């Protein structure tokens, strides 16, 4: 029996219904929330083997096949982040210390401080697609700037913002990654955990990077670590962009923001090539994850299938394509309370 069998789901789709997040979650099968130790640890082991295989390919591939090896390895490294993502939401293991340990280990090769990411990422879940008059980082995943904030910013900031909202979208998570090392972003109660996570990645880099430089030289450092790391950021930037950005997905002012509407209808399910879905552990089955972070990655498809039975025609679902990326990066630039987004071109022509 599933939780949905006890609810009259037809009332949830009525336009007169005041949709609540807890009511949506109750429609999901209970199995969605059950952790499976075998699936979690098997995926972790397989992911490590695939990354190792990728590095073996980089080592042995002729120069003209290096791009293929880099793309494979960087995509497999994105799977590392997704496992760390589950650890951050405590959906990998039942014990908190296991989640913290695996999260630190699996994210260390990405030089991503685990607790820093976990704390700021939870803010994104609490404030998905929410705007605030006095700040631009209520939702810190991909929140658009207000036109007035853009106008008042310094020239360098405007250039950077135009770049990452346009054709350089794929480097955005590198900028976002760097923010995690700013201690002023964290509350005093979190400082000890944050400093621990930063120390872990600094320690990893202090050991691995000089070893690569001294043993195999600068080119091999670029070849084995830097380029796969860039591929990983390409996918993370692309995934994060598409998860919450379409020309008609509206950010809401705090006083108008509705949690259920934002999580169910402001989040995008996007189908990618199956090899990407496999290596990245279905992270793009993203709508159920925003309804409840307690759902492990391997149960996301079951939850999504359940949601589509009730809200399928209303949910944002698309297929990855370069045309989709072009549409987003051509139009989704500045916040517009009436039309969701305003492009830089329309802003200049006003």
HUGI-V709594 format. One record per helix or strand of 3 or more residues. SS is the DSSP state (@ for helix, = for strand). FROM is the first residue (numbers start at 1). TO is the last residue. If there is no record, write none. Layout:
# HUGI-V709594
SS/FROM/TO
SS/FROM/TO
This chain:
# HUGI-V709594
@/3/6
@/9/13
@/21/26
@/30/33
@/37/60
@/63/88
@/96/108
@/114/126
=/130/132
@/147/152
@/155/164
@/169/179
@/183/185
@/188/244
@/259/265
=/268/271
@/274/279
@/287/291
@/297/311
=/316/319
@/322/331
=/334/336
=/340/342
@/344/349
